[in-house]
Amino acid sequence: MTDERIALRELLEKGSDATFLREMIGFAAHRLMELDAEGACGAGHGERS
């Protein structure tokens, strides 16, 4: 299982709705920034292009 799926599963198991929403938005924003950076440089995290 990928790190992203594990992190998402941990977020889903949390209780507070406000905390859940805040962390879910943070997770999504972080992942979108990673994908944007990977696309710009042509290599994923820990890879060389």
PDB file of N, H, CA, C and O in Angstrom:
ATOM      1  N   MET A   1       0.854  -1.182   0.000  1.00  0.00           N
ATOM      2  CA  MET A   1       0.000   0.000   0.000  1.00  0.00           C
ATOM      3  C   MET A   1       0.896   1.239   0.000  1.00  0.00           C
ATOM      4  O   MET A   1       1.897   1.289   0.714  1.00  0.00           O
ATOM      5  N   THR A   2       0.534   2.221  -0.792  1.00  0.00           N
ATOM      6  H   THR A   2      -0.280   2.181  -1.372  1.00  0.00           H
ATOM      7  CA  THR A   2       1.363   3.416  -0.894  1.00  0.00           C
ATOM      8  C   THR A   2       1.228   4.285   0.346  1.00  0.00           C
ATOM      9  O   THR A   2       0.261   4.185   1.101  1.00  0.00           O
ATOM     10  N   ASP A   3       2.222   5.138   0.531  1.00  0.00           N
ATOM     11  H   ASP A   3       3.007   5.220  -0.083  1.00  0.00           H
ATOM     12  CA  ASP A   3       2.209   6.050   1.683  1.00  0.00           C
ATOM     13  C   ASP A   3       0.984   6.960   1.659  1.00  0.00           C
ATOM     14  O   ASP A   3       0.420   7.275   2.707  1.00  0.00           O
ATOM     15  N   GLU A   4       0.569   7.386   0.453  1.00  0.00           N
ATOM     16  H   GLU A   4       1.028   7.131  -0.398  1.00  0.00           H
ATOM     17  CA  GLU A   4      -0.585   8.275   0.345  1.00  0.00           C
ATOM     18  C   GLU A   4      -1.853   7.583   0.826  1.00  0.00           C
ATOM     19  O   GLU A   4      -2.675   8.194   1.508  1.00  0.00           O
ATOM     20  N   ARG A   5      -2.012   6.313   0.474  1.00  0.00           N
ATOM     21  H   ARG A   5      -1.343   5.817  -0.079  1.00  0.00           H
ATOM     22  CA  ARG A   5      -3.211   5.582   0.896  1.00  0.00           C
ATOM     23  C   ARG A   5      -3.209   5.326   2.395  1.00  0.00           C
ATOM     24  O   ARG A   5      -4.252   5.381   3.046  1.00  0.00           O
ATOM     25  N   ILE A   6      -2.034   5.046   2.935  1.00  0.00           N
ATOM     26  H   ILE A   6      -1.186   5.001   2.407  1.00  0.00           H
ATOM     27  CA  ILE A   6      -1.930   4.839   4.377  1.00  0.00           C
ATOM     28  C   ILE A   6      -2.285   6.131   5.108  1.00  0.00           C
ATOM     29  O   ILE A   6      -3.032   6.109   6.085  1.00  0.00           O
ATOM     30  N   ALA A   7      -1.752   7.252   4.635  1.00  0.00           N
ATOM     31  H   ALA A   7      -1.145   7.270   3.841  1.00  0.00           H
ATOM     32  CA  ALA A   7      -2.050   8.548   5.256  1.00  0.00           C
ATOM     33  C   ALA A   7      -3.538   8.868   5.145  1.00  0.00           C
ATOM     34  O   ALA A   7      -4.135   9.382   6.091  1.00  0.00           O
ATOM     35  N   LEU A   8      -4.133   8.570   4.002  1.00  0.00           N
ATOM     36  H   LEU A   8      -3.648   8.153   3.234  1.00  0.00           H
ATOM     37  CA  LEU A   8      -5.559   8.827   3.813  1.00  0.00           C
ATOM     38  C   LEU A   8      -6.383   7.957   4.755  1.00  0.00           C
ATOM     39  O   LEU A   8      -7.355   8.435   5.340  1.00  0.00           O
ATOM     40  N   ARG A   9      -6.016   6.705   4.909  1.00  0.00           N
ATOM     41  H   ARG A   9      -5.226   6.316   4.434  1.00  0.00           H
ATOM     42  CA  ARG A   9      -6.738   5.808   5.817  1.00  0.00           C
ATOM     43  C   ARG A   9      -6.661   6.318   7.258  1.00  0.00           C
ATOM     44  O   ARG A   9      -7.650   6.274   7.990  1.00  0.00           O
ATOM     45  N   GLU A  10      -5.474   6.804   7.664  1.00  0.00           N
ATOM     46  H   GLU A  10      -4.670   6.839   7.070  1.00  0.00           H
ATOM     47  CA  GLU A  10      -5.322   7.353   9.016  1.00  0.00           C
ATOM     48  C   GLU A  10      -6.214   8.578   9.209  1.00  0.00           C
ATOM     49  O   GLU A  10      -6.798   8.756  10.278  1.00  0.00           O
ATOM     50  N   LEU A  11      -6.325   9.421   8.183  1.00  0.00           N
ATOM     51  H   LEU A  11      -5.851   9.276   7.314  1.00  0.00           H
ATOM     52  CA  LEU A  11      -7.194  10.596   8.278  1.00  0.00           C
ATOM     53  C   LEU A  11      -8.653  10.187   8.430  1.00  0.00           C
ATOM     54  O   LEU A  11      -9.396  10.802   9.195  1.00  0.00           O
ATOM     55  N   LEU A  12      -9.063   9.153   7.704  1.00  0.00           N
ATOM     56  H   LEU A  12      -8.460   8.654   7.082  1.00  0.00           H
ATOM     57  CA  LEU A  12     -10.455   8.717   7.763  1.00  0.00           C
ATOM     58  C   LEU A  12     -10.826   8.143   9.123  1.00  0.00           C
ATOM     59  O   LEU A  12     -11.992   8.183   9.517  1.00  0.00           O
ATOM     60  N   GLU A  13      -9.849   7.613   9.840  1.00  0.00           N
ATOM     61  H   GLU A  13      -8.902   7.581   9.520  1.00  0.00           H
ATOM     62  CA  GLU A  13     -10.111   7.016  11.142  1.00  0.00           C
ATOM     63  C   GLU A  13     -10.196   8.049  12.267  1.00  0.00           C
ATOM     64  O   GLU A  13     -10.575   7.703  13.386  1.00  0.00           O
ATOM     65  N   LYS A  14      -9.854   9.298  11.995  1.00  0.00           N
ATOM     66  H   LYS A  14      -9.546   9.579  11.086  1.00  0.00           H
ATOM     67  CA  LYS A  14      -9.898  10.340  13.028  1.00  0.00           C
ATOM     68  C   LYS A  14     -11.336  10.764  13.299  1.00  0.00           C
ATOM     69  O   LYS A  14     -12.216  10.601  12.455  1.00  0.00           O
ATOM     70  N   GLY A  15     -11.562  11.319  14.509  1.00  0.00           N
ATOM     71  H   GLY A  15     -10.847  11.451  15.195  1.00  0.00           H
ATOM     72  CA  GLY A  15     -12.928  11.608  14.937  1.00  0.00           C
ATOM     73  C   GLY A  15     -13.463  12.983  14.610  1.00  0.00           C
ATOM     74  O   GLY A  15     -14.522  13.076  13.991  1.00  0.00           O
ATOM     75  N   SER A  16     -12.796  14.051  14.989  1.00  0.00           N
ATOM     76  H   SER A  16     -11.936  13.975  15.493  1.00  0.00           H
ATOM     77  CA  SER A  16     -13.329  15.405  14.887  1.00  0.00           C
ATOM     78  C   SER A  16     -13.529  15.828  13.435  1.00  0.00           C
ATOM     79  O   SER A  16     -12.619  15.716  12.614  1.00  0.00           O
ATOM     80  N   ASP A  17     -14.724  16.313  13.129  1.00  0.00           N
ATOM     81  H   ASP A  17     -15.464  16.405  13.796  1.00  0.00           H
ATOM     82  CA  ASP A  17     -15.026  16.733  11.762  1.00  0.00           C
ATOM     83  C   ASP A  17     -14.174  17.913  11.320  1.00  0.00           C
ATOM     84  O   ASP A  17     -13.671  17.923  10.197  1.00  0.00           O
ATOM     85  N   ALA A  18     -14.004  18.910  12.188  1.00  0.00           N
ATOM     86  H   ALA A  18     -14.413  18.902  13.101  1.00  0.00           H
ATOM     87  CA  ALA A  18     -13.215  20.086  11.821  1.00  0.00           C
ATOM     88  C   ALA A  18     -11.762  19.700  11.592  1.00  0.00           C
ATOM     89  O   ALA A  18     -11.141  20.136  10.623  1.00  0.00           O
ATOM     90  N   THR A  19     -11.227  18.887  12.482  1.00  0.00           N
ATOM     91  H   THR A  19     -11.732  18.532  13.269  1.00  0.00           H
ATOM     92  CA  THR A  19      -9.844  18.438  12.332  1.00  0.00           C
ATOM     93  C   THR A  19      -9.704  17.590  11.082  1.00  0.00           C
ATOM     94  O   THR A  19      -8.742  17.728  10.327  1.00  0.00           O
ATOM     95  N   PHE A  20     -10.676  16.709  10.872  1.00  0.00           N
ATOM     96  H   PHE A  20     -11.457  16.597  11.485  1.00  0.00           H
ATOM     97  CA  PHE A  20     -10.652  15.849   9.693  1.00  0.00           C
ATOM     98  C   PHE A  20     -10.638  16.672   8.415  1.00  0.00           C
ATOM     99  O   PHE A  20      -9.821  16.426   7.528  1.00  0.00           O
ATOM    100  N   LEU A  21     -11.529  17.642   8.312  1.00  0.00           N
ATOM    101  H   LEU A  21     -12.193  17.842   9.033  1.00  0.00           H
ATOM    102  CA  LEU A  21     -11.594  18.468   7.107  1.00  0.00           C
ATOM    103  C   LEU A  21     -10.312  19.262   6.896  1.00  0.00           C
ATOM    104  O   LEU A  21      -9.817  19.354   5.773  1.00  0.00           O
ATOM    105  N   ARG A  22      -9.774  19.833   7.963  1.00  0.00           N
ATOM    106  H   ARG A  22     -10.177  19.758   8.875  1.00  0.00           H
ATOM    107  CA  ARG A  22      -8.542  20.610   7.863  1.00  0.00           C
ATOM    108  C   ARG A  22      -7.391  19.727   7.374  1.00  0.00           C
ATOM    109  O   ARG A  22      -6.639  20.116   6.481  1.00  0.00           O
ATOM    110  N   GLU A  23      -7.263  18.552   7.959  1.00  0.00           N
ATOM    111  H   GLU A  23      -7.874  18.235   8.684  1.00  0.00           H
ATOM    112  CA  GLU A  23      -6.174  17.665   7.565  1.00  0.00           C
ATOM    113  C   GLU A  23      -6.387  17.085   6.172  1.00  0.00           C
ATOM    114  O   GLU A  23      -5.421  16.874   5.439  1.00  0.00           O
ATOM    115  N   MET A  24      -7.635  16.825   5.797  1.00  0.00           N
ATOM    116  H   MET A  24      -8.420  16.996   6.392  1.00  0.00           H
ATOM    117  CA  MET A  24      -7.930  16.300   4.463  1.00  0.00           C
ATOM    118  C   MET A  24      -7.584  17.340   3.395  1.00  0.00           C
ATOM    119  O   MET A  24      -7.010  17.001   2.360  1.00  0.00           O
ATOM    120  N   ILE A  25      -7.929  18.590   3.642  1.00  0.00           N
ATOM    121  H   ILE A  25      -8.395  18.866   4.483  1.00  0.00           H
ATOM    122  CA  ILE A  25      -7.589  19.662   2.703  1.00  0.00           C
ATOM    123  C   ILE A  25      -6.078  19.827   2.623  1.00  0.00           C
ATOM    124  O   ILE A  25      -5.528  20.005   1.536  1.00  0.00           O
ATOM    125  N   GLY A  26      -5.406  19.768   3.767  1.00  0.00           N
ATOM    126  H   GLY A  26      -5.853  19.623   4.650  1.00  0.00           H
ATOM    127  CA  GLY A  26      -3.945  19.855   3.780  1.00  0.00           C
ATOM    128  C   GLY A  26      -3.302  18.714   3.018  1.00  0.00           C
ATOM    129  O   GLY A  26      -2.346  18.921   2.270  1.00  0.00           O
ATOM    130  N   PHE A  27      -3.829  17.497   3.206  1.00  0.00           N
ATOM    131  H   PHE A  27      -4.605  17.330   3.813  1.00  0.00           H
ATOM    132  CA  PHE A  27      -3.317  16.324   2.496  1.00  0.00           C
ATOM    133  C   PHE A  27      -3.482  16.491   0.988  1.00  0.00           C
ATOM    134  O   PHE A  27      -2.548  16.245   0.225  1.00  0.00           O
ATOM    135  N   ALA A  28      -4.677  16.912   0.562  1.00  0.00           N
ATOM    136  H   ALA A  28      -5.435  17.112   1.183  1.00  0.00           H
ATOM    137  CA  ALA A  28      -4.950  17.084  -0.862  1.00  0.00           C
ATOM    138  C   ALA A  28      -4.063  18.176  -1.462  1.00  0.00           C
ATOM    139  O   ALA A  28      -3.529  18.006  -2.558  1.00  0.00           O
ATOM    140  N   ALA A  29      -3.904  19.287  -0.758  1.00  0.00           N
ATOM    141  H   ALA A  29      -4.338  19.426   0.133  1.00  0.00           H
ATOM    142  CA  ALA A  29      -3.063  20.377  -1.261  1.00  0.00           C
ATOM    143  C   ALA A  29      -1.610  19.932  -1.378  1.00  0.00           C
ATOM    144  O   ALA A  29      -0.937  20.240  -2.361  1.00  0.00           O
ATOM    145  N   HIS A  30      -1.130  19.205  -0.371  1.00  0.00           N
ATOM    146  H   HIS A  30      -1.676  18.954   0.428  1.00  0.00           H
ATOM    147  CA  HIS A  30       0.252  18.715  -0.399  1.00  0.00           C
ATOM    148  C   HIS A  30       0.466  17.763  -1.573  1.00  0.00           C
ATOM    149  O   HIS A  30       1.480  17.849  -2.266  1.00  0.00           O
ATOM    150  N   ARG A  31      -0.473  16.868  -1.795  1.00  0.00           N
ATOM    151  H   ARG A  31      -1.297  16.798  -1.232  1.00  0.00           H
ATOM    152  CA  ARG A  31      -0.349  15.904  -2.899  1.00  0.00           C
ATOM    153  C   ARG A  31      -0.396  16.612  -4.252  1.00  0.00           C
ATOM    154  O   ARG A  31       0.347  16.253  -5.166  1.00  0.00           O
ATOM    155  N   LEU A  32      -1.263  17.614  -4.384  1.00  0.00           N
ATOM    156  H   LEU A  32      -1.866  17.905  -3.641  1.00  0.00           H
ATOM    157  CA  LEU A  32      -1.331  18.366  -5.640  1.00  0.00           C
ATOM    158  C   LEU A  32      -0.020  19.101  -5.916  1.00  0.00           C
ATOM    159  O   LEU A  32       0.433  19.152  -7.059  1.00  0.00           O
ATOM    160  N   MET A  33       0.590  19.669  -4.875  1.00  0.00           N
ATOM    161  H   MET A  33       0.222  19.627  -3.946  1.00  0.00           H
ATOM    162  CA  MET A  33       1.877  20.346  -5.051  1.00  0.00           C
ATOM    163  C   MET A  33       2.962  19.350  -5.450  1.00  0.00           C
ATOM    164  O   MET A  33       3.809  19.661  -6.287  1.00  0.00           O
ATOM    165  N   GLU A  34       2.944  18.153  -4.856  1.00  0.00           N
ATOM    166  H   GLU A  34       2.256  17.900  -4.176  1.00  0.00           H
ATOM    167  CA  GLU A  34       3.916  17.125  -5.228  1.00  0.00           C
ATOM    168  C   GLU A  34       3.759  16.739  -6.692  1.00  0.00           C
ATOM    169  O   GLU A  34       4.747  16.630  -7.418  1.00  0.00           O
ATOM    170  N   LEU A  35       2.518  16.531  -7.129  1.00  0.00           N
ATOM    171  H   LEU A  35       1.715  16.620  -6.539  1.00  0.00           H
ATOM    172  CA  LEU A  35       2.274  16.157  -8.521  1.00  0.00           C
ATOM    173  C   LEU A  35       2.707  17.259  -9.479  1.00  0.00           C
ATOM    174  O   LEU A  35       3.255  16.978 -10.545  1.00  0.00           O
ATOM    175  N   ASP A  36       2.463  18.512  -9.102  1.00  0.00           N
ATOM    176  H   ASP A  36       2.018  18.740  -8.236  1.00  0.00           H
ATOM    177  CA  ASP A  36       2.873  19.640  -9.930  1.00  0.00           C
ATOM    178  C   ASP A  36       4.394  19.697 -10.045  1.00  0.00           C
ATOM    179  O   ASP A  36       4.927  19.918 -11.133  1.00  0.00           O
ATOM    180  N   ALA A  37       5.088  19.501  -8.933  1.00  0.00           N
ATOM    181  H   ALA A  37       4.654  19.322  -8.050  1.00  0.00           H
ATOM    182  CA  ALA A  37       6.553  19.522  -8.939  1.00  0.00           C
ATOM    183  C   ALA A  37       7.116  18.350  -9.737  1.00  0.00           C
ATOM    184  O   ALA A  37       8.089  18.507 -10.475  1.00  0.00           O
ATOM    185  N   GLU A  38       6.500  17.170  -9.588  1.00  0.00           N
ATOM    186  H   GLU A  38       5.710  17.042  -8.989  1.00  0.00           H
ATOM    187  CA  GLU A  38       6.951  16.005 -10.348  1.00  0.00           C
ATOM    188  C   GLU A  38       6.796  16.245 -11.843  1.00  0.00           C
ATOM    189  O   GLU A  38       7.665  15.876 -12.633  1.00  0.00           O
ATOM    190  N   GLY A  39       5.686  16.865 -12.228  1.00  0.00           N
ATOM    191  H   GLY A  39       4.979  17.164 -11.587  1.00  0.00           H
ATOM    192  CA  GLY A  39       5.457  17.152 -13.642  1.00  0.00           C
ATOM    193  C   GLY A  39       6.429  18.185 -14.184  1.00  0.00           C
ATOM    194  O   GLY A  39       6.863  18.090 -15.332  1.00  0.00           O
ATOM    195  N   ALA A  40       6.773  19.170 -13.366  1.00  0.00           N
ATOM    196  H   ALA A  40       6.421  19.248 -12.433  1.00  0.00           H
ATOM    197  CA  ALA A  40       7.679  20.232 -13.807  1.00  0.00           C
ATOM    198  C   ALA A  40       9.105  19.732 -13.992  1.00  0.00           C
ATOM    199  O   ALA A  40       9.793  20.142 -14.926  1.00  0.00           O
ATOM    200  N   CYS A  41       9.548  18.850 -13.106  1.00  0.00           N
ATOM    201  H   CYS A  41       8.989  18.516 -12.347  1.00  0.00           H
ATOM    202  CA  CYS A  41      10.943  18.398 -13.197  1.00  0.00           C
ATOM    203  C   CYS A  41      11.073  17.047 -13.891  1.00  0.00           C
ATOM    204  O   CYS A  41      12.184  16.635 -14.224  1.00  0.00           O
ATOM    205  N   GLY A  42       9.968  16.355 -14.114  1.00  0.00           N
ATOM    206  H   GLY A  42       9.065  16.690 -13.843  1.00  0.00           H
ATOM    207  CA  GLY A  42      10.016  15.089 -14.828  1.00  0.00           C
ATOM    208  C   GLY A  42      10.489  13.912 -13.993  1.00  0.00           C
ATOM    209  O   GLY A  42      10.838  12.869 -14.545  1.00  0.00           O
ATOM    210  N   ALA A  43      10.506  14.054 -12.683  1.00  0.00           N
ATOM    211  H   ALA A  43      10.222  14.901 -12.235  1.00  0.00           H
ATOM    212  CA  ALA A  43      10.928  12.960 -11.811  1.00  0.00           C
ATOM    213  C   ALA A  43      10.111  12.998 -10.528  1.00  0.00           C
ATOM    214  O   ALA A  43       9.764  14.067 -10.026  1.00  0.00           O
ATOM    215  N   GLY A  44       9.813  11.821 -10.011  1.00  0.00           N
ATOM    216  H   GLY A  44      10.094  10.953 -10.419  1.00  0.00           H
ATOM    217  CA  GLY A  44       9.074  11.722  -8.762  1.00  0.00           C
ATOM    218  C   GLY A  44       9.972  11.965  -7.567  1.00  0.00           C
ATOM    219  O   GLY A  44      11.173  12.190  -7.713  1.00  0.00           O
ATOM    220  N   HIS A  45       9.382  11.917  -6.388  1.00  0.00           N
ATOM    221  H   HIS A  45       8.406  11.734  -6.270  1.00  0.00           H
ATOM    222  CA  HIS A  45      10.121  12.116  -5.140  1.00  0.00           C
ATOM    223  C   HIS A  45      11.200  11.044  -4.999  1.00  0.00           C
ATOM    224  O   HIS A  45      10.905   9.851  -5.067  1.00  0.00           O
ATOM    225  N   GLY A  46      12.440  11.466  -4.805  1.00  0.00           N
ATOM    226  H   GLY A  46      12.679  12.435  -4.750  1.00  0.00           H
ATOM    227  CA  GLY A  46      13.547  10.531  -4.637  1.00  0.00           C
ATOM    228  C   GLY A  46      14.115   9.991  -5.939  1.00  0.00           C
ATOM    229  O   GLY A  46      14.986   9.122  -5.915  1.00  0.00           O
ATOM    230  N   GLU A  47      13.640  10.487  -7.074  1.00  0.00           N
ATOM    231  H   GLU A  47      12.932  11.193  -7.093  1.00  0.00           H
ATOM    232  CA  GLU A  47      14.129  10.051  -8.382  1.00  0.00           C
ATOM    233  C   GLU A  47      14.961  11.153  -9.016  1.00  0.00           C
ATOM    234  O   GLU A  47      14.836  12.331  -8.679  1.00  0.00           O
ATOM    235  N   ARG A  48      15.802  10.743  -9.931  1.00  0.00           N
ATOM    236  H   ARG A  48      15.903   9.786 -10.205  1.00  0.00           H
ATOM    237  CA  ARG A  48      16.572  11.716 -10.713  1.00  0.00           C
ATOM    238  C   ARG A  48      16.069  11.706 -12.135  1.00  0.00           C
ATOM    239  O   ARG A  48      15.713  10.657 -12.674  1.00  0.00           O
ATOM    240  N   SER A  49      16.039  12.877 -12.741  1.00  0.00           N
ATOM    241  H   SER A  49      16.328  13.729 -12.304  1.00  0.00           H
ATOM    242  CA  SER A  49      15.585  12.947 -14.131  1.00  0.00           C
ATOM    243  C   SER A  49      16.761  13.004 -15.077  1.00  0.00           C
ATOM    244  O   SER A  49      16.574  13.066 -16.292  1.00  0.00           O
TER     245      SER A  49
END
